[in-house]
């Protein structure tokens, strides 16, 4: 496992312990009882979706935006108005500038499902996300053994949430497919991240290498390195149902225009030969 991931795991575990000390599980469950219903992720009948991300910073790109909640909410509203199927919100504070308050603010402002993206290691963090308004979570497969991954997925599904299982190589993909277990309601997604976790550089060749690892008809998301509409077309041609885009949208002077262009490119490519 990369040094970067090991650092993120330790930090996440410490944050989970601190959160549990502030609000024990019973207190969190009381908050869950009054949480609004989740919103399922509904794939577009046009065959392509954009998952648009809110993140103030990234280790690979540095500071991307202010952590101002009004500014982040305004950007998320622009994504949703442009047609994003879901909004991903980074909540990791040290390297990505995120916070759970960003998640709750965005979830309360947009009409589409919101997903917590973080280095989640404890089922408590899944319920913490649900209490903050999330309808889904991203799980990095290699952070968990088989039993732990199953527990994280079960916690999310019991809470009515969708799950994006993020993979970086073929072994991750094999384990993700096994953990999904057939997914009868279509709310477990697979993701292929093109970023190398040792160098933090993007290798888009990973998208082609690992897409065949997932069963036909799976909802598979291309992650990292999507900068322009042509990158979207490439992903669709490889059989991806969606792209998750963060840095390019956070840098864009007009994020709604870029989001619309990416969605249009993906749907055109789907019609002219892309496959889900």
C-alpha positions, -999 to +999 in steps of 0.1 A: +000+000+000+013+035-008+026+058+018-001+083+008-028+058+015-013+047+048-012+083+060-048+088+049-060+057+067-044+067+100-059+102+097-093+088+089-093+064+117-083+092+141-111+114+128-136+085+132-125+080+168-128+117+176-163+119+160-174+088+180-162+104+212-181+136+205-213+118+193-217+082+204-234+058+180-268+061+199-267+099+195-259+095+158-288+070+153-312+096+168-301+121+142-306+095+115-342+089+126-350+125+115-328+127+084-346+133+051-349+103+027-320+094+005-321+101-032-312+071-053-287+075-082-308+072-113-288+065-145-298+086-174-318+069-202-294+087-226-266+063-215-241+086-198-239+105-165-216+131-149-207+128-112-194+163-104-172+169-075-167+196-049-132+197-034-113+228-023-079+212-028-061+181-040-026+167-032-018+166-070-031+201-079-029+221-047-055+247-037-085+247-061-110+270-044-118+287-012-134+266+015-163+291+017-195+272+021-216+297+000-191+295-028-190+257-027-228+255-026-231+279-055-207+257-075-227+225-066-259+242-077-243+250-110-233+214-115-269+202-107-284+228-130-261+216-158-274+181-155-250+163-131-265+130-119-249+133-085-226+156-066-195+141-049-182+161-019-147+156-005-148+156+033-111+148+040-097+180+057-059+177+056-050+171+020-083+180+003-096+209+024-129+192+030-153+191+059-186+174+067-202+209+069-196+212+031-215+179+026-245+189+047-246+224+031-245+209-005-270+181+003-295+207+016-292+229-015-293+206-045-320+183-059-297+155-069-281+128-047-249+138-029-221+113-022-195+115+006-160+109-008-133+103+018-110+076+030-137+059+050-125+031+073-153+027+099-190+020+095-196+049+119-184+072+091-210+058+068-238+067+092-221+101+099-224+107+061-261+097+061-268+120+091-251+149+072-275+143+042-255+120+020-273+096-003-242+077-012-206+070-003-174+062-021-154+032-006-118+026-016-117-012-019-081-016-009-086+000+024-106-030+036-103-067+040-132-088+028-151-087+061-145-050+066-156-041+031-188-062+035-196-044+067-191-010+051-214-019+022-240-035+045-241-004+067-246+018+036-273-003+020-292-007+053-292+031+054-306+033+019-274+046+003-257+039-030-221+028-029-193+036-054-165+010-050-133+026-061-106+004-077-070+010-087-061-023-102-073-057-113-072-072-078-093-043-065-118-049-093-121-086-086-127-079-049-153-052-057-173-075-080-172-102-053-184-077-026-212-064-048-228-098-048-251-092-077-266-059-065-303-065-072-313-028-069-285-013-090-272+009-063-236-005-062-214+012-087-178+004-097-151+030-102-117+028-119-093+055-108-066+063-133-043+079-107-012+061-095-012+064-057+025+063-054+033+091-078-002+108-078+001+110-116-027+100-139-023+070-162-054+069-184-043+036-198-057+021-166-092+028-178-088+005-208-069-021-188-094-026-160-128-019-176-132-055-188-129-067-152-165-058-145-196-078-156-215-067-187-241-042-178-223-029-147-224+008-140-187+017-141-173+052-135-141+066-149-122+086-123-093+111-124-078+128-154-109+139-172-102+174-183-120+181-215-150+167-234-127+145-256-116+127-225-153+119-218-157+105-253-127+083-248-142+069-215-175+062-231-159+044-260-142+021-235-176+013-220-179+036-190-213+047-180-202+079-162-172+100-153-164+116-119-148+150-125-133+172-098-102+192-106-113+204-140-147+216-128-132+232-097-108+251-119-133+261-145-144+298-147-178+285-159-183+251-143-219+248-155-207+252-192-180+227-188-203+202-171-229+207-199-202+202-226-190+170-209-225+156-206-233+164-242-200+148-254-207+116-233-242+112-246-232+118-282-205+092-279-229+068-264-252+071-294-224+067-319-208+037-304-201+038-266-214+009-246-225+006-210 
